[in-house]
Amino acid sequence: MFRKWQKKADLLRKLEGVIEIGMKEIQATSQSNSKASENTNTNETGDNASETSSNTSDSDTKVSSIFEEDEEKDQPATTDNSSVNSSNDNLPNQKPTLTDPNDTKFINRVRNDYIQDITELLNQEPVVKEGDLEEKNRNWLGQMKAATDYEKILSIRLMVAIDIREKRKLKKQDEKLDNIIESIPALFENQSANNSENFNKALQTINNSLGEGKNEVKAEGVKKAMINHDPEKYFESFAKWVEEEEKKIEEEKKKLEETDTISEIEYDEEEKQFLKGQISDQQKQEQIAKRIEVKVNVKRKSWSLWKWLKEQAKWLKTKARLLRKNNKVGFDQKKEQIKQEIKNAKNNSNTYARQAYQKNESEVNKLLAELDAVSQENQTVAPTEKGFFRPEVIVPVGLLVVAVVVGAIVIVRRKRKPAKVK
C-alpha cells in the first residue's frame, strides 16, 4: 500500500513539473512573439508605421516626380515651414492618422488640411494663379468641398498639386530663358572653366524647354540668338553636351545594373559627322542638331521614366504590403500618387515626355497591374500577429490541459481508494 501511495505522489510531482514548464513556455512564447512583431514592423517600415501613428516613413509614402530635371537640383531648398518643396509638390502636407477613412471627422479634417495645402502651393514662388491651371482643375475648391469620400478628396488634391508643379516648372524655365538671353555675350566671351559649365547649363535649360509647348517658341528663339552670336562655339558646345548627357545616363545604368533597358541612340552618318565637327554649313548644322535634340531628349525622358518605374516596382515588392497592413491610409496615398504621376506622364505637356511614355507603356501597365493586385489582396493574419490559435500557443496549452486532466484523474482515484478500503 505504501509503495502505491509513493508512486502516486511521484506522478503528481512530475505533473506539477510539466504544468510549470508549460506555463513558462507560454509566457516566453508570448513575450518573444510580441518582440518579434515589434521588430518586424520597425525593420520593414523604418518608422514603426501604424494606423494610429503619424510617424510613417517618408520613403514609404512619398512618390518622386517622374521628369524631375537635373537643373532643379541647383535650386535652393524652400525656406518655409511647408513639407512640400519644388520637387515633391504632389505630396500631401498632412499625414492622416485615423484608422477609418470613412469617418466624417477624418474626412472633414483632411479636406480642410488639403484646401490649406493647395492654397500654400499656389502662393509659393513663382506664384501660380488658378487661371494658369488646366481648365478641369480651376474649380478645385468647389470640387474639394463637394467630395464626400477620402479617395476622391485625395485624388483632387494630388491632381491639382501636380498641375501646380508643372505650371511652376514652366514659369521657372521661362525666367531662366530670359536670363540666358541677357547673358549671351558673357557666355561666349568668357573662356573660363566655370563659364563653360554655365554654357552647358544654358543648353540644359533650352533642352528642358523644348517640346514644352508654351516655352518652346522662346527656347527656339534663345537657341537661334546663341547660334547667330557664335555658331562655331554653339555647335561645338552642343556636341559636347550631347556626349555628356549620354555618358551620364550610361553611368547611372551601370550603377543600377540596368545596362540592357534603354537602347543606344542610333545616329546616321550625317549626324555622326556633325558630332565630330565635320559639318561646316550652318543651315545644315541647324537641321542636324534639331534631329539629334529630339533623339537625346526622348532618351533623357525615357530614362527618367524607367528609373521611376523601377523605384515604384521595388517599393511594391518590398514595402507595399506591410504599409497596407499597418497604415491603410498611407498606402492609399501612395497608390493614388503613383496613378496621378502616370496620368501626368501620359498627358504631359512635353512632347518628349509623351513619347517616353509611349516607349515604356508596357512597363507602366505592368506596374499598374501589380499595384492593383496588392490593393485587392485579402489581408490575412500574419504568423506574428497576436492570436490564440497558433502552433506556438496551442502546443504548450495542449500539454498543460493533458497534464491537468491526468492530474485530476489521479486525485479522484486517490480519494476513492481509501473509501473502498474502509
N, C-alpha and C positions, 0 to 999 in steps of 0.2 A: 504494500500500500504506500509506504513512504517513497519508494522509487517512482511510482506513478505520479505522485504529487510533485516530486522533484523534476520529472520530465515536463510536466505541465508548466511549472514555474520557469524552466529554461526556455520553453516555447514562448511564453509571454514576454520574457526579456528580449528574445530575438525579434518578436513582433514590434515591441517598443522601439527597438533599434531601426527596424525597417520604416516605421512611421516617422521617426526623427529624420532619417536620411531623406525620405520623400518630401517632408516639409522643407528641408534645407534646399533640396534640388528645385522645388517650385519657386522658392524665394529667389534663388540665384538666377534661375531662368528668366524670371520676371524682370530682375534688375538688368541683366545682360541685354535682353530684348529692348528694354527702354533706352539703354545707352546706344545700342546698335541703330535704333530708329533715329535718335538724335544725330548720330554721326553720319548716317546716310543722307539726311536732309542737309546737314552742314556741308558735307563734302561735295554733293552733287549740285546744289544750288548756289553755293558760295556765300549766301547771306541768310540762311535759315528761312527760305521763302515759306510763307504760310498764309492761309486765307484771312487771318485776323491780324496780320502784321504788315506794316508799310515798308519793311526792310528788304523787299525783293531786290535781288541783284540787278544792277543796271544792264549787265551783259545778258541777263535772261529776258528782259522786256524791251530793250531798245532795238530799233532797226535803223541801220545807217541808210543814207541816201545812196541810190544806185550810181548816179552820174555825178558824184562829188569830185569836181575837177581839182587838179593839183594846185591851181592858183589860189583856191580857197584856203589852203593850208598856210598861206602867207599872211592871212588876215589876223589882226589882234583878237584875242578872246573877248567875248562880251563882258562888260563890267557891271551889268545889272544883276539883280538877285534872281532872275528867272533861270529855271533849269533848262530852258530851251535856248540853243545857240544857233548860229548860222548854218551849221552842218546837220543839225538834228531838229529842224523846225516841225517835223512830223510827230514829235513825241508829246504825249500828254504831260502837262506840268504837274498834275497831282496824281498820286497813286491811290486809287480806291481801295479801301481796306475792309469793307463789309463783305460778308460771305454770300449774300443773296443779291444778285444783280437786278432782281425784280422788285426789291424793296423800294417803296415810294420815297423814303427819306434818302436812300442811297442815290436814286435817280435824280432827285432834286438837287442834291449836293454836287453830284458830278456835272449836271447841266450848268449850274452856276459857276463851278470851277472852270469848265471848258469855255464858257462865254467870256470870262475874265481872261483866260489864257489866249484866246484868239484875238481879243482886243489888244492885249500886250504885244502879240506877234505883229499885228498890223502897224503898231506905233514904233517898232524898232527901226533903226536907221539902215538903209534909206526907207522912209515911210512908204507903205503900200496902202493905197486907198481901196475901198470896197469896189469902186468903179474900175480899178485895174484888174480885178479878179475875173475869172471866166464867168460868163453870164449865169450859169447854173449855180454858182457859189455866192453871188452877190447878195442874195437874201438869206444868208447863212443864219442870221439871228432869228428870223421868223421860222426857219426850218428847225432850228435847235429848240425853240420854245414849243413847237408843235409836236416834237418827237416824244413818245411816251415810253420807249424801252431803251435800255442801256446800249445795246448793239447799234441802234440807229443813231443815238447821240454820239457814240464813239466814231462811227463811220463819217458823220458830218464833220466832226472835229478834225479828223485825220485828212479828209479830202480837202478841206479848206486850208489847213496848215501847210499841206504840200503845195497847194496852189500859191499861197503866200510866199513860200520858199522859192518857188520857180520864178515868180514875178520879181522878188527881191534880187535874185541872181541876175536877171536881165537888167535891172536898174544898175547893179554894181558893174556889170560888164559895159553898160553904156557909159558910165562915168570913167571907167578905165580907158575906153576907146578915145574919149575926149582928152584924157591925159596924154595918151600916145601921140595924138595929133599935135599937141603943144610941145612935145619933147622930141619930135622927129629930127630936127637939126642936131641936138645933143647926142642922140642915139648913133648918128652916123659920124659925127666929128670926133667924139671921144673914143680912143682906141684901147682904153684900159680893160683889164680882165673883168672888172666889176661891171663896166658898161656893156661888155659882151653878154654877160648874164642878163642884164636889163633888156638887151635886144631880144634874147631868147624868150624872156617873159612877155615881151610885146607880141612876139609871134604866137606864143601860147594863148594870150588874150584874144588875139584876132581869130585864131582857130576855134577857140571856145565859143565865139560869137557866130562863126559861120554855121549855116544851117538853122539858125535860131529865128528866122522869120523877121521879127521887128528889128533886131540888131544886125542882121546880115548885110543890109544895104550900107549901114555905117561902117561895118567891118571891111566890106569890099572897098569902100572909099578910103579908109585908113591904109589899107594894103596898097592901093593904087598910088596914094601920096608917097608912101615909103619907096615904092618901085621907081617912081619918077625922080625922087631925090637922089637915089644912087642904085640903079638897077643891078649893077655887078655885086655890090655888097649885099643887097637884099637877097638875091637868088643864092649867093654863096652861103649866107646865114640860114636861109630856108632849108638848103640841102643838109646842113649840119643839124638843124632842129629835127628833121625827119629821121636822121641817123640816131640821134639821142633818144627820140621817142620810141623807136623800135628796140633799141638797146635796153631801155628802162623796162619795157614790157617783158622782154626775154629774161632779164634778171629776176623779175617778180615771178615769172613762170617757173624758173628753176627753184626758187625758194619754196614755192608752193607745190613743187613736184607735179606741175600740170603742163609738161612740155609738149603734149600732143593735143591740146584743147583748141587753141586759137591758131589757125593756119597762117603761114607766112604770107606777106604781101607779094603778089606776083607783078613785077614791073616789066613792061615791054621794053624793047631795045632802045627806043627813043627816050623813055623815062630813065633808063639806066645811064644813058649818055648825059642826060641833064644832071643827074645826081653826081656825076663825075666832073661836071663843069665843062662838058664838051659841046654844049649848045650855046651859040652866041647871039642868035637872032632874038631880040627882046619879045616880039609878038609870039614867037614860038615858045619861048621860055614861060611866058604867062599861061599859055594854053596847057603846056605840060605840067606846070606847077599846080594848076587847078585840078587836073586829073589825079595827081599824087595826093593833094589835100583831101580829096574825097576818100581815097583808099586808106590813108593814115587815120583820118578822123573816125571812119567806120570801125577800124580796128581798135582804136582807143576806146570807143564806146562799147564795143563788143567785149573787150577785156574787162572793163568796169562792171558790165552786167554779169559776166561769167564769174568774176570774183565774188560778187554779191550773192549770186545763186549758190555758190559753194559754201559761203558763210551761213546762209539760211539752212541749207541741207545738213550741215554739221550740227547746227542747233537742234533741228528736228530729230536727228539721230541720237544726240547725247543728252539733251536737257528738256525737250518739249514735253514729254510725258510726265516727268516729275513736276514740272511747273504747272501743268494742267491739274495734276492731282492735288498739289499743295496750294495753288493760287489760281483758281479758275479765271478770275477777273484779269490777272496779269497775262495769262495765256491768251485770253480773248483779245486783249490789247495788241499783243504782238502778232497774232494771226491777222487781225484787221490791218495792222501796219504793213505787213508783208503784201497783202492783197492790194492795198492802195498804192504802194510803191510800184507794183507790177502794172496796175492800170495806168499810172503816170508814165511808165516806160513805153507802154503800148501806144498811148495817145500823146506822147511827148511833143512839145513844140519844135524840138530839134530834129531835123531830117535825119541826121546821122544816128541819133538815139533810136528813132523808129526803125531804121534799117538794122541796127544792132539787135533790137528786139526780135525782128523777123528771122534773123540768123540763128537766134537762140530760143525760138519759140517752143521747140520740142523739150528743151531743158526746163523752161518756165512751166509748161504744162505738167511735167513730171514732178516738179516741186509742189505745185498746187494740189496734185493728186495725193502726194504724201502728206501734205498739210491737212487736207480733208480727212484722210484716213485716221490721222492722230486725233482729230477733232471728234470723230464719230466712234472712236473706240470705247467700249464699256469699261468703266472704272471698277476694277476688282480690288479686293483687299489684298495688299501685298503681304508676303510672309512676315515682314517685320511689324505689321500693323498690330495694334492691341486687339486681342480676341481670345475667347476661351478655347475654341475648337482648333487647336494647333498641336502637332505631334509633341512638341517640347513641353506642353502643359498636360495633354491627355495622358501620356505615358506615366509621369510621376503620380498624377492624380489616380490613375487606374491602379497603380501599385498600392497607393495609400488605401483606396477603397477595399481592395482584396485583403490587405493586412487588417483593416478594421473588421471586415466580415469574419475572417478567420478568428480574430481575437474574440469577437462576440460569441462565436460558436463554442470556443474553448471555455469561456466564462460561464455560459449557460450550462454546459455539461458539468462543469466544476460544482455548480450549485445543486444540480440534480443528483449526482452520485452520492454524496453524504446522506441525502434524504433516503435513497434506496437502502443504504447500509442500516439505517435505523429501523 
